[in-house]
Amino acid sequence: MKGRPWAKFDVGMPRDAKVATLSSDAVRWAFVAIILAAKESDRPGYFESLKHLLAVISPTVGEAVGELVDSGLLAVDPEGAIHVAQWRRYQVDPTKPERAARYREKKAIVRPSSIRGGSSSGGRSTIVALDMIKLREH
């Protein structure tokens, strides 16, 4: 669904050495639950503290946190914040360049005033005008 957060999981995750050697399926599912909650966090991938993580998910997840930290799947910073290790490596938004291009395109259409007035943007007004002409032709 549009507008709903998503989390990315590699199909090889269950066979990853760190995940496969966890002590139980309960610990593996706790890791999945943590990833999902971390995606919705104000700072994606992070929890302010263990107390915050347990409040967001469930106190029973607390039993798995120590093992997940020991395995390297979670990390604790000096201030006590907990974060999913390698978050940015796995939670990449592959649509970001396309969304950014669509945003810039809409912005160029909404701001036709940039065509007028001879700005000193080094030819940017000309490019915007040409892009608008192309859009009108389609």
N, CA, C and O atoms as a MOPAC input file, in Angstrom:
PM7 MOZYME 1SCF
protein

 N      0.83600 1    -1.18500 1     0.00000 1
 C      0.00000 1     0.00000 1     0.00000 1
 C      0.87600 1     1.24200 1     0.00000 1
 O      1.92500 1     1.29100 1     0.64300 1
 N      0.42400 1     2.22200 1    -0.72400 1
 C      1.15100 1     3.48500 1    -0.80100 1
 C      1.15000 1     4.17600 1     0.56500 1
 O      0.13900 1     4.19800 1     1.26600 1
 N      2.29600 1     4.73400 1     0.92200 1
 C      2.38700 1     5.47800 1     2.15500 1
 C      2.67000 1     4.65400 1     3.40300 1
 O      2.89300 1     5.21400 1     4.47700 1
 N      2.66300 1     3.35800 1     3.27700 1
 C      2.94600 1     2.51400 1     4.43800 1
 C      4.43000 1     2.20400 1     4.46900 1
 O      5.03400 1     1.94100 1     3.42900 1
 N      5.02600 1     2.23300 1     5.66200 1
 C      6.45000 1     1.90300 1     5.73900 1
 C      6.68100 1     0.43600 1     5.39100 1
 O      5.79500 1    -0.40200 1     5.55700 1
 N      7.85200 1     0.14800 1     4.91900 1
 C      8.21500 1    -1.21500 1     4.55400 1
 C      9.61000 1    -1.48000 1     5.10300 1
 O     10.37100 1    -0.55300 1     5.37900 1
 N      9.92300 1    -2.73200 1     5.25200 1
 C     11.26700 1    -3.13300 1     5.66600 1
 C     11.76200 1    -4.15800 1     4.65500 1
 O     10.98700 1    -4.95700 1     4.13000 1
 N     13.03400 1    -4.12400 1     4.39600 1
 C     13.62900 1    -5.01700 1     3.40500 1
 C     14.35100 1    -6.15500 1     4.13500 1
 O     15.12400 1    -5.92400 1     5.06500 1
 N     14.08300 1    -7.37100 1     3.69700 1
 C     14.75700 1    -8.54800 1     4.23600 1
 C     15.39100 1    -9.31100 1     3.08500 1
 O     14.73700 1    -9.59700 1     2.08200 1
 N     16.64200 1    -9.63200 1     3.23200 1
 C     17.35200 1   -10.43300 1     2.24200 1
 C     16.85600 1   -11.87500 1     2.35100 1
 O     16.71000 1   -12.39600 1     3.45600 1
 N     16.59700 1   -12.51600 1     1.22300 1
 C     16.10300 1   -13.89700 1     1.26300 1
 C     17.10600 1   -14.84800 1     1.90200 1
 O     16.72800 1   -15.92500 1     2.36400 1
 N     18.36100 1   -14.47100 1     1.93400 1
 C     19.38300 1   -15.31100 1     2.56100 1
 C     19.53400 1   -15.07900 1     4.05500 1
 O     20.36300 1   -15.72000 1     4.70100 1
 N     18.74400 1   -14.17200 1     4.60600 1
 C     18.87300 1   -13.83600 1     6.02400 1
 C     18.83000 1   -15.04800 1     6.95600 1
 O     19.66300 1   -15.13400 1     7.85900 1
 N     17.90100 1   -15.98500 1     6.78100 1
 C     17.86600 1   -17.12900 1     7.70500 1
 C     19.15000 1   -17.96700 1     7.69000 1
 O     19.46100 1   -18.64400 1     8.67000 1
 N     19.89700 1   -17.91900 1     6.57400 1
 C     21.12800 1   -18.70500 1     6.47400 1
 C     22.37600 1   -17.90400 1     6.84600 1
 O     23.47000 1   -18.46200 1     6.93600 1
 N     22.21200 1   -16.59200 1     7.06300 1
 C     23.33700 1   -15.76100 1     7.47500 1
 C     23.91600 1   -16.32200 1     8.77200 1
 O     23.17100 1   -16.72900 1     9.66300 1
 N     25.23400 1   -16.34200 1     8.87700 1
 C     25.89500 1   -16.95400 1    10.04100 1
 C     25.41200 1   -16.35000 1    11.35800 1
 O     25.19900 1   -17.08300 1    12.32400 1
 N     25.23700 1   -15.05100 1    11.41400 1
 C     24.79500 1   -14.42300 1    12.66100 1
 C     23.36800 1   -14.81300 1    13.02200 1
 O     23.05500 1   -15.01500 1    14.19500 1
 N     22.51300 1   -14.91700 1    12.02700 1
 C     21.10900 1   -15.25200 1    12.27300 1
 C     20.94600 1   -16.75500 1    12.49900 1
 O     20.24700 1   -17.17200 1    13.42200 1
 N     21.58400 1   -17.56100 1    11.66600 1
 C     21.42800 1   -19.02000 1    11.74900 1
 C     21.93400 1   -19.59100 1    13.07300 1
 O     21.43700 1   -20.61800 1    13.53400 1
 N     22.90500 1   -18.94100 1    13.67800 1
 C     23.46800 1   -19.46900 1    14.92800 1
 C     22.78800 1   -18.91600 1    16.17700 1
 O     23.22800 1   -19.20000 1    17.29200 1
 N     21.73000 1   -18.13900 1    16.01200 1
 C     20.97800 1   -17.68500 1    17.18200 1
 C     20.36400 1   -18.90300 1    17.86500 1
 O     20.10700 1   -19.92100 1    17.22200 1
 N     20.13500 1   -18.79200 1    19.15200 1
 C     19.75000 1   -19.95900 1    19.94800 1
 C     18.36600 1   -20.52300 1    19.65800 1
 O     18.11000 1   -21.69300 1    19.94400 1
 N     17.46500 1   -19.71800 1    19.09500 1
 C     16.10600 1   -20.23000 1    18.87000 1
 C     15.36200 1   -19.40600 1    17.82900 1
 O     15.77200 1   -18.30500 1    17.46300 1
 N     14.26100 1   -19.97400 1    17.36900 1
 C     13.39000 1   -19.23700 1    16.45500 1
 C     12.80200 1   -18.01100 1    17.14900 1
 O     12.56000 1   -16.99000 1    16.50500 1
 N     12.57200 1   -18.10500 1    18.45000 1
 C     12.02700 1   -16.96800 1    19.19700 1
 C     12.98200 1   -15.77200 1    19.11500 1
 O     12.53400 1   -14.63300 1    18.97800 1
 N     14.27000 1   -16.02000 1    19.19600 1
 C     15.25900 1   -14.93800 1    19.10500 1
 C     15.28400 1   -14.38800 1    17.68500 1
 O     15.39100 1   -13.17600 1    17.49500 1
 N     15.18600 1   -15.26700 1    16.67900 1
 C     15.14700 1   -14.80300 1    15.28900 1
 C     13.91000 1   -13.94400 1    15.03700 1
 O     14.00600 1   -12.90100 1    14.39100 1
 N     12.75400 1   -14.36700 1    15.53900 1
 C     11.53100 1   -13.58600 1    15.35900 1
 C     11.60600 1   -12.27500 1    16.13400 1
 O     11.06100 1   -11.26100 1    15.69700 1
 N     12.27600 1   -12.29300 1    17.27300 1
 C     12.46900 1   -11.04400 1    18.02000 1
 C     13.26400 1   -10.06200 1    17.16900 1
 O     12.96200 1    -8.86900 1    17.15100 1
 N     14.28700 1   -10.56100 1    16.45800 1
 C     15.09000 1    -9.69800 1    15.58600 1
 C     14.22500 1    -9.10700 1    14.46500 1
 O     14.33700 1    -7.92100 1    14.15400 1
 N     13.38200 1    -9.91800 1    13.87200 1
 C     12.47800 1    -9.43000 1    12.81800 1
 C     11.55500 1    -8.35500 1    13.39500 1
 O     11.36200 1    -7.30900 1    12.77400 1
 N     10.98600 1    -8.60100 1    14.57200 1
 C     10.09700 1    -7.62100 1    15.20600 1
 C     10.83900 1    -6.31600 1    15.49600 1
 O     10.27600 1    -5.23200 1    15.34500 1
 N     12.09000 1    -6.42200 1    15.90900 1
 C     12.89600 1    -5.23500 1    16.19300 1
 C     13.13900 1    -4.43900 1    14.90800 1
 O     13.04600 1    -3.21100 1    14.91200 1
 N     13.44700 1    -5.12900 1    13.81700 1
 C     13.65100 1    -4.44100 1    12.53600 1
 C     12.38000 1    -3.69500 1    12.12600 1
 O     12.44800 1    -2.54200 1    11.70000 1
 N     11.24100 1    -4.33800 1    12.25100 1
 C      9.97500 1    -3.70700 1    11.86800 1
 C      9.68100 1    -2.48400 1    12.73000 1
 O      9.25700 1    -1.44900 1    12.21600 1
 N      9.90300 1    -2.59700 1    14.03000 1
 C      9.67800 1    -1.45200 1    14.91900 1
 C     10.69800 1    -0.34900 1    14.65100 1
 O     10.36600 1     0.83400 1    14.72200 1
 N     11.93200 1    -0.73100 1    14.34500 1
 C     12.98700 1     0.25100 1    14.07100 1
 C     12.66700 1     1.05300 1    12.81700 1
 O     13.05100 1     2.21800 1    12.71300 1
 N     11.97800 1     0.45000 1    11.87600 1
 C     11.60700 1     1.15000 1    10.64200 1
 C     10.66200 1     2.30500 1    10.93600 1
 O     10.70300 1     3.33100 1    10.25700 1
 N      9.81500 1     2.14600 1    11.93900 1
 C      8.84700 1     3.17500 1    12.28400 1
 C      9.35200 1     4.15600 1    13.33800 1
 O      8.64600 1     5.09200 1    13.71400 1
 N     10.54900 1     3.94200 1    13.80000 1
 C     11.12800 1     4.80400 1    14.82700 1
 C     11.34200 1     6.22100 1    14.29200 1
 O     11.50400 1     6.41400 1    13.08700 1
 N     11.34200 1     7.20300 1    15.18400 1
 C     11.60600 1     8.58900 1    14.77300 1
 C     12.95100 1     8.69900 1    14.07100 1
 O     13.11200 1     9.48200 1    13.13500 1
 N     13.90000 1     7.91900 1    14.52600 1
 C     15.21600 1     7.82800 1    13.88100 1
 C     15.35500 1     6.38600 1    13.40800 1
 O     15.79300 1     5.52500 1    14.17100 1
 N     14.98600 1     6.11500 1    12.15600 1
 C     14.94600 1     4.73400 1    11.67500 1
 C     16.21000 1     3.93800 1    12.00700 1
 O     17.33700 1     4.37700 1    11.77600 1
 N     15.96600 1     2.74600 1    12.56100 1
 C     17.06700 1     1.85600 1    12.92700 1
 C     17.49300 1     1.98100 1    14.37600 1
 O     18.28100 1     1.17000 1    14.86300 1
 N     16.97900 1     2.99400 1    15.07600 1
 C     17.43100 1     3.28700 1    16.43900 1
 C     16.29700 1     3.28100 1    17.44900 1
 O     15.14200 1     3.56900 1    17.13600 1
 N     16.68000 1     2.93700 1    18.68700 1
 C     15.81000 1     3.07400 1    19.85100 1
 C     16.61200 1     3.87400 1    20.87300 1
 O     17.81300 1     3.65000 1    21.02700 1
 N     15.97200 1     4.78900 1    21.56300 1
 C     16.67700 1     5.64700 1    22.51400 1
 C     17.35300 1     4.85900 1    23.62900 1
 O     18.39200 1     5.26500 1    24.14900 1
 N     16.75400 1     3.73200 1    23.98900 1
 C     17.27200 1     2.93200 1    25.10200 1
 C     16.61700 1     1.55200 1    25.06500 1
 O     15.71600 1     1.29900 1    24.26600 1
 N     17.08100 1     0.67400 1    25.93400 1
 C     16.44600 1    -0.63800 1    26.05900 1
 C     15.00400 1    -0.45400 1    26.51700 1
 O     14.10500 1    -1.14700 1    26.04100 1
 N     14.78800 1     0.46500 1    27.42600 1
 C     13.43000 1     0.73100 1    27.91600 1
 C     12.52100 1     1.14400 1    26.76000 1
 O     11.37600 1     0.70100 1    26.68000 1
 N     13.03000 1     1.99300 1    25.86600 1
 C     12.26100 1     2.43100 1    24.70000 1
 C     11.95100 1     1.23700 1    23.79700 1
 O     10.81000 1     1.06500 1    23.36800 1
 N     12.95100 1     0.41800 1    23.50700 1
 C     12.75700 1    -0.75700 1    22.64400 1
 C     11.68700 1    -1.67300 1    23.23200 1
 O     10.80200 1    -2.13200 1    22.51000 1
 N     11.76200 1    -1.94100 1    24.52500 1
 C     10.79700 1    -2.84500 1    25.15500 1
 C      9.39000 1    -2.25100 1    25.18600 1
 O      8.40300 1    -2.98000 1    25.08600 1
 N      9.29900 1    -0.93600 1    25.32200 1
 C      7.98600 1    -0.28400 1    25.32800 1
 C      7.33800 1    -0.34200 1    23.95400 1
 O      6.11800 1    -0.46800 1    23.83800 1
 N      8.16100 1    -0.24900 1    22.91000 1
 C      7.64700 1    -0.25300 1    21.54000 1
 C      7.25900 1    -1.66400 1    21.09700 1
 O      6.27200 1    -1.84000 1    20.38100 1
 N      8.01200 1    -2.64500 1    21.50900 1
 C      7.74400 1    -4.00600 1    21.04800 1
 C      7.02100 1    -4.80100 1    22.12900 1
 O      5.79700 1    -4.93100 1    22.10600 1
 N      7.79000 1    -5.33100 1    23.07200 1
 C      7.20700 1    -6.12500 1    24.15500 1
 C      8.31700 1    -6.48700 1    25.13000 1
 O      9.45800 1    -6.70600 1    24.72300 1
 N      7.99200 1    -6.55000 1    26.39700 1
 C      9.02300 1    -6.91300 1    27.38400 1
 C      9.65300 1    -8.28800 1    27.13300 1
 O     10.80200 1    -8.51700 1    27.51200 1
 N      8.92200 1    -9.19200 1    26.50500 1
 C      9.49400 1   -10.51600 1    26.26300 1
 C     10.63600 1   -10.47000 1    25.25500 1
 O     11.48400 1   -11.36100 1    25.23500 1
 N     10.65900 1    -9.44400 1    24.42500 1
 C     11.75000 1    -9.28000 1    23.46100 1
 C     13.06000 1    -9.00200 1    24.20400 1
 O     14.14600 1    -9.30400 1    23.71000 1
 N     12.93500 1    -8.42900 1    25.38600 1
 C     14.10900 1    -8.12200 1    26.19700 1
 C     14.99900 1    -9.32200 1    26.43600 1
 O     16.21400 1    -9.18600 1    26.57400 1
 N     14.39700 1   -10.49200 1    26.48600 1
 C     15.17100 1   -11.71400 1    26.69600 1
 C     16.11300 1   -11.98900 1    25.52100 1
 O     17.13700 1   -12.65000 1    25.69500 1
 N     15.78200 1   -11.49600 1    24.34500 1
 C     16.58500 1   -11.75400 1    23.14600 1
 C     17.63400 1   -10.67000 1    22.89200 1
 O     18.60500 1   -10.91700 1    22.17700 1
 N     17.45800 1    -9.48700 1    23.46000 1
 C     18.33400 1    -8.36000 1    23.14400 1
 C     19.79700 1    -8.66300 1    23.44100 1
 O     20.66400 1    -8.36700 1    22.61900 1
 N     20.08400 1    -9.23800 1    24.57800 1
 C     21.46600 1    -9.55600 1    24.93400 1
 C     22.12700 1   -10.45500 1    23.90100 1
 O     23.26200 1   -10.20900 1    23.49200 1
 N     21.42900 1   -11.48300 1    23.48500 1
 C     21.96800 1   -12.40000 1    22.47800 1
 C     22.14400 1   -11.70300 1    21.13300 1
 O     23.12300 1   -11.95100 1    20.42900 1
 N     21.20200 1   -10.83300 1    20.77300 1
 C     21.30300 1   -10.11000 1    19.49800 1
 C     22.47500 1    -9.12100 1    19.51400 1
 O     23.11900 1    -8.90700 1    18.48700 1
 N     22.74700 1    -8.52800 1    20.65900 1
 C     23.91300 1    -7.64300 1    20.78800 1
 C     25.18500 1    -8.47800 1    20.71100 1
 O     26.12500 1    -8.11700 1    20.00400 1
 N     25.21700 1    -9.59800 1    21.44100 1
 C     26.40300 1   -10.47400 1    21.42700 1
 C     26.70100 1   -10.99600 1    20.02300 1
 O     27.86300 1   -11.18800 1    19.66200 1
 N     25.65800 1   -11.22500 1    19.23500 1
 C     25.84700 1   -11.76000 1    17.88100 1
 C     26.25800 1   -10.67300 1    16.87200 1
 O     26.69900 1   -10.97900 1    15.76400 1
 N     26.10800 1    -9.42500 1    17.26600 1
 C     26.45500 1    -8.33100 1    16.35500 1
 C     25.29800 1    -7.85100 1    15.50200 1
 O     25.49400 1    -7.00600 1    14.62800 1
 N     24.10400 1    -8.36300 1    15.72900 1
 C     22.93900 1    -7.92800 1    14.96100 1
 C     22.37100 1    -6.61300 1    15.49100 1
 O     21.76300 1    -5.84400 1    14.74600 1
 N     22.57200 1    -6.36700 1    16.76700 1
 C     22.21800 1    -5.09400 1    17.38200 1
 C     23.47800 1    -4.51800 1    18.00300 1
 O     24.41100 1    -5.24700 1    18.33800 1
 N     23.49100 1    -3.20500 1    18.14900 1
 C     24.63100 1    -2.53900 1    18.79100 1
 C     24.09800 1    -1.53000 1    19.80000 1
 O     22.99900 1    -0.99700 1    19.64900 1
 N     24.89300 1    -1.28200 1    20.82100 1
 C     24.53900 1    -0.31000 1    21.85100 1
 C     25.60600 1     0.76600 1    21.83500 1
 O     26.79700 1     0.47100 1    21.93900 1
 N     25.17800 1     2.01800 1    21.70500 1
 C     26.16900 1     3.09900 1    21.69000 1
 C     26.46900 1     3.55100 1    23.12700 1
 O     25.77500 1     3.14000 1    24.05700 1
 N     27.48500 1     4.38500 1    23.31500 1
 C     27.88600 1     4.80200 1    24.66000 1
 C     26.76400 1     5.47800 1    25.47300 1
 O     26.78100 1     5.42600 1    26.70300 1
 N     25.80700 1     6.10100 1    24.80300 1
 C     24.69700 1     6.75700 1    25.50400 1
 C     23.57600 1     5.78500 1    25.85100 1
 O     22.60900 1     6.17000 1    26.50800 1
 N     23.68900 1     4.53500 1    25.42300 1
 C     22.67800 1     3.53000 1    25.72700 1
 C     21.64600 1     3.32100 1    24.64300 1
 O     20.75100 1     2.48900 1    24.79600 1
 N     21.75000 1     4.06500 1    23.54100 1
 C     20.81700 1     3.85000 1    22.42500 1
 C     21.13300 1     2.50600 1    21.77600 1
 O     22.29100 1     2.09700 1    21.69700 1
 N     20.10400 1     1.83900 1    21.32000 1
 C     20.26000 1     0.53600 1    20.65400 1
 C     19.91900 1     0.73400 1    19.18800 1
 O     18.92200 1     1.37500 1    18.85400 1
 N     20.74800 1     0.18200 1    18.31700 1
 C     20.43800 1     0.29100 1    16.89400 1
 C     20.70400 1    -1.02700 1    16.17600 1
 O     21.52400 1    -1.84100 1    16.60200 1
 N     19.99300 1    -1.20600 1    15.08900 1
 C     20.16400 1    -2.38700 1    14.24900 1
 C     21.47000 1    -2.20200 1    13.48200 1
 O     21.65200 1    -1.20900 1    12.77700 1
 N     22.36800 1    -3.15800 1    13.62500 1
 C     23.66700 1    -3.08300 1    12.94700 1
 C     23.46700 1    -3.09200 1    11.43900 1
 O     22.60800 1    -3.80800 1    10.92400 1
 N     24.24800 1    -2.31000 1    10.74700 1
 C     24.23500 1    -2.21400 1     9.27900 1
 C     22.86800 1    -1.82900 1     8.72500 1
 O     22.48400 1    -2.27700 1     7.64500 1
 N     22.14500 1    -1.01200 1     9.45100 1
 C     20.80300 1    -0.58800 1     9.03400 1
 C     20.81400 1     0.00700 1     7.63100 1
 O     20.02500 1    -0.38900 1     6.77300 1
 N     21.70800 1     0.95600 1     7.40700 1
 C     21.71500 1     1.64500 1     6.10900 1
 C     22.09600 1     0.72200 1     4.95400 1
 O     21.69600 1     0.95700 1     3.81400 1
 N     22.84500 1    -0.29400 1     5.23600 1
 C     23.23100 1    -1.23200 1     4.17800 1
 C     22.02800 1    -2.02100 1     3.66700 1
 O     21.90500 1    -2.26700 1     2.46700 1
 N     21.14900 1    -2.41100 1     4.57100 1
 C     20.02700 1    -3.26400 1     4.19100 1
 C     18.72100 1    -2.52100 1     3.95300 1
 O     17.88800 1    -2.98100 1     3.17200 1
 N     18.52600 1    -1.39400 1     4.60100 1
 C     17.26200 1    -0.66900 1     4.46900 1
 C     17.40400 1     0.49600 1     3.49300 1
 O     17.10600 1     1.64200 1     3.83100 1
 N     17.85200 1     0.19800 1     2.30700 1
 C     18.02600 1     1.18300 1     1.25300 1
 C     16.72400 1     1.28700 1     0.47100 1
 O     16.08200 1     0.27900 1     0.17500 1
 N     16.34400 1     2.50800 1     0.14000 1
 C     15.13400 1     2.72200 1    -0.65200 1
 C     15.52900 1     2.78100 1    -2.12000 1
 O     16.05800 1     3.79800 1    -2.56900 1
 N     15.28400 1     1.70900 1    -2.88200 1
 C     15.69600 1     1.68800 1    -4.28400 1
 C     14.91800 1     2.66200 1    -5.16600 1
 O     15.32500 1     2.92500 1    -6.29700 1
 N     13.80600 1     3.19900 1    -4.66500 1
 C     13.01300 1     4.12500 1    -5.47200 1
 C     13.38500 1     5.57900 1    -5.21500 1
 O     12.80100 1     6.47400 1    -5.82600 1
 N     14.32800 1     5.83400 1    -4.33800 1
 C     14.66200 1     7.21200 1    -3.97100 1
 C     15.04100 1     8.07900 1    -5.18000 1
 O     14.52700 1     9.19100 1    -5.29400 1
 N     15.91000 1     7.62600 1    -6.08000 1
 C     16.24100 1     8.48700 1    -7.22300 1
 C     15.02700 1     8.82600 1    -8.09500 1
 O     14.88900 1     9.95600 1    -8.56200 1
 N     14.15500 1     7.84700 1    -8.30800 1
 C     12.97800 1     8.09000 1    -9.13000 1
 C     12.02000 1     9.04900 1    -8.43100 1
 O     11.45600 1     9.94300 1    -9.06200 1
 N     11.83700 1     8.85700 1    -7.11600 1
 C     10.95000 1     9.75700 1    -6.38200 1
 C     11.50200 1    11.17400 1    -6.38600 1
 O     10.74600 1    12.13400 1    -6.53700 1
 N     12.80900 1    11.31300 1    -6.22300 1
 C     13.43400 1    12.64000 1    -6.23300 1
 C     13.24700 1    13.30800 1    -7.59200 1
 O     12.97200 1    14.50600 1    -7.66200 1
 N     13.39500 1    12.54600 1    -8.66200 1
 C     13.21000 1    13.10100 1   -10.01200 1
 C     11.77000 1    13.56400 1   -10.21200 1
 O     11.53200 1    14.63300 1   -10.77400 1
 N     10.80500 1    12.75700 1    -9.75100 1
 C      9.39300 1    13.14600 1    -9.86700 1
 C      9.11800 1    14.41900 1    -9.06300 1
 O      8.38000 1    15.29500 1    -9.51300 1
 N      9.71000 1    14.51400 1    -7.88400 1
 C      9.53200 1    15.69800 1    -7.05100 1
 C     10.08600 1    16.93100 1    -7.75600 1
 O      9.42900 1    17.97100 1    -7.80500 1
 N     11.28800 1    16.81500 1    -8.30000 1
 C     11.89400 1    17.95600 1    -8.99800 1
 C     11.05800 1    18.34800 1   -10.21200 1
 O     10.89900 1    19.53100 1   -10.51200 1
 N     10.52800 1    17.35100 1   -10.90100 1
 C      9.69500 1    17.61900 1   -12.07000 1
 C      8.42700 1    18.36700 1   -11.67400 1
 O      8.04900 1    19.34300 1   -12.32200 1
 N      7.77300 1    17.90800 1   -10.61000 1
 C      6.56700 1    18.58800 1   -10.14000 1
 C      6.88900 1    20.00500 1    -9.68700 1
 O      6.13500 1    20.93900 1    -9.96100 1
 N      7.99300 1    20.15900 1    -9.00500 1
 C      8.39300 1    21.47000 1    -8.51300 1
 C      8.61800 1    22.42900 1    -9.68000 1
 O      8.24400 1    23.59800 1    -9.59600 1
 N      9.22000 1    21.95100 1   -10.76000 1
 C      9.46100 1    22.78200 1   -11.94000 1
 C      8.14500 1    23.19600 1   -12.57700 1
 O      8.02800 1    24.31700 1   -13.07200 1
 N      7.16300 1    22.32100 1   -12.57600 1
 C      5.86700 1    22.63200 1   -13.16900 1
 C      5.10800 1    23.61700 1   -12.29700 1
 O      4.45900 1    24.52400 1   -12.81900 1
 N      5.17400 1    23.46000 1   -10.99000 1
 C      4.44700 1    24.30700 1   -10.06400 1
 C      5.03300 1    25.71400 1   -10.00600 1
 O      4.31800 1    26.67000 1    -9.70600 1
 N      6.32300 1    25.84900 1   -10.28700 1
 C      6.97800 1    27.14800 1   -10.15300 1
 C      7.34500 1    27.75000 1   -11.50600 1
 O      8.52800 1    27.93500 1   -11.79100 1
 N      6.35800 1    28.05900 1   -12.34300 1
 C      6.67100 1    28.64900 1   -13.64200 1
 C      7.28400 1    30.03100 1   -13.50600 1
 O      7.85000 1    30.53300 1   -14.47700 1
 N      7.19700 1    30.67000 1   -12.34000 1
 C      7.78400 1    31.99000 1   -12.15100 1
 C      9.29600 1    31.95100 1   -12.33400 1
 O      9.91600 1    32.98300 1   -12.58900 1
 N      9.89700 1    30.76400 1   -12.20400 1
 C     11.34200 1    30.67100 1   -12.39400 1
 C     11.71900 1    30.86500 1   -13.86200 1
 O     12.89000 1    31.08100 1   -14.17400 1
 N     10.73600 1    30.79000 1   -14.76800 1
 C     11.01200 1    31.01400 1   -16.18600 1
 C     11.15400 1    32.51000 1   -16.44300 1
 O     12.00100 1    32.94300 1   -17.22500 1
 N     10.31400 1    33.28700 1   -15.77400 1
 C     10.33500 1    34.73400 1   -15.95000 1
 C     11.39500 1    35.36300 1   -15.06100 1
 O     11.87800 1    34.74400 1   -14.11300 1
 N     11.74000 1    36.57500 1   -15.37400 1
 C     12.55200 1    37.35900 1   -14.46900 1
 C     14.04200 1    37.21800 1   -14.64600 1
 O     14.78900 1    37.88300 1   -13.92800 1
 N     14.52000 1    36.39800 1   -15.55200 1
 C     15.94700 1    36.30100 1   -15.82300 1
 C     16.79700 1    36.09600 1   -14.59200 1
 O     17.57600 1    36.97600 1   -14.22500 1
 N     16.66500 1    34.97100 1   -13.95800 1
 C     17.46400 1    34.71200 1   -12.76000 1
 C     18.92400 1    34.52100 1   -13.12200 1
 O     19.26900 1    34.31000 1   -14.28400 1
 N     19.76500 1    34.59700 1   -12.12000 1
 C     21.20100 1    34.41700 1   -12.33500 1
 C     21.62200 1    33.00600 1   -11.95900 1
 O     22.67900 1    32.80100 1   -11.36300 1
 N     20.79200 1    32.03900 1   -12.31100 1
 C     21.07100 1    30.64800 1   -11.92400 1
 C     21.90600 1    29.92200 1   -12.95500 1
 O     21.97200 1    28.69300 1   -12.93600 1
 N     22.53800 1    30.64200 1   -13.84500 1
 C     23.41800 1    29.99900 1   -14.82000 1
 C     22.68500 1    29.15100 1   -15.82800 1
 O     23.15500 1    28.06700 1   -16.17300 1
 N     21.52700 1    29.62000 1   -16.32000 1
 C     20.81400 1    28.87200 1   -17.34600 1
 C     19.74500 1    27.94300 1   -16.80700 1
 O     19.08100 1    27.25900 1   -17.58500 1
 N     19.56300 1    27.90200 1   -15.51400 1
 C     18.58500 1    26.99500 1   -14.93200 1
 C     17.17800 1    27.31800 1   -15.41700 1
 O     16.38500 1    26.40600 1   -15.65200 1
 N     16.85600 1    28.59500 1   -15.56900 1
 C     15.52700 1    28.98300 1   -16.03800 1
 C     15.26900 1    28.42800 1   -17.42900 1
 O     14.15500 1    27.99300 1   -17.72300 1
 N     16.26400 1    28.43500 1   -18.27400 1
 C     16.13100 1    27.91100 1   -19.62600 1
 C     15.83100 1    26.42500 1   -19.58100 1
 O     14.98300 1    25.93700 1   -20.32800 1
 N     16.52200 1    25.70100 1   -18.70600 1
 C     16.29800 1    24.25400 1   -18.58400 1
 C     14.88900 1    23.98100 1   -18.10600 1
 O     14.21500 1    23.10200 1   -18.64400 1
 N     14.42600 1    24.71600 1   -17.10500 1
 C     13.07200 1    24.53600 1   -16.59900 1
 C     12.07100 1    24.81200 1   -17.71300 1
 O     11.10500 1    24.06600 1   -17.87600 1
 N     12.29400 1    25.88400 1   -18.48800 1
 C     11.38400 1    26.22300 1   -19.58600 1
 C     11.36000 1    25.11200 1   -20.62300 1
 O     10.29100 1    24.74200 1   -21.10900 1
 N     12.52600 1    24.57500 1   -20.96700 1
 C     12.57600 1    23.49300 1   -21.94700 1
 C     11.87200 1    22.25000 1   -21.42800 1
 O     11.16700 1    21.57800 1   -22.18100 1
 N     12.05500 1    21.93300 1   -20.13800 1
 C     11.36400 1    20.78100 1   -19.55800 1
 C      9.85500 1    20.96900 1   -19.60800 1
 O      9.12200 1    20.01700 1   -19.87400 1
 N      9.38600 1    22.17500 1   -19.35700 1
 C      7.94400 1    22.42800 1   -19.40700 1
 C      7.42300 1    22.30800 1   -20.82100 1
 O      6.31000 1    21.82500 1   -21.02600 1
 N      8.19800 1    22.73500 1   -21.80200 1
 C      7.78400 1    22.60100 1   -23.19500 1
 C      7.67100 1    21.12900 1   -23.54900 1
 O      6.71700 1    20.72500 1   -24.21400 1
 N      8.64200 1    20.31100 1   -23.10900 1
 C      8.59300 1    18.86400 1   -23.37600 1
 C      7.34300 1    18.25800 1   -22.75100 1
 O      6.68900 1    17.42000 1   -23.37200 1
 N      7.00200 1    18.66900 1   -21.52900 1
 C      5.82800 1    18.12900 1   -20.87200 1
 C      4.55100 1    18.50100 1   -21.62200 1
 O      3.62800 1    17.69000 1   -21.71200 1
 N      4.49000 1    19.70100 1   -22.15300 1
 C      3.30300 1    20.13500 1   -22.89900 1
 C      3.15000 1    19.34100 1   -24.18400 1
 O      2.03000 1    19.08600 1   -24.62600 1
 N      4.27200 1    18.94400 1   -24.79300 1
 C      4.22900 1    18.19900 1   -26.04300 1
 C      3.71000 1    16.78600 1   -25.84400 1
 O      3.18500 1    16.19000 1   -26.78500 1
 N      3.84300 1    16.22900 1   -24.63000 1
 C      3.42500 1    14.84200 1   -24.37700 1
 C      2.00600 1    14.74700 1   -24.03400 1
 O      1.50200 1    13.65100 1   -23.79300 1

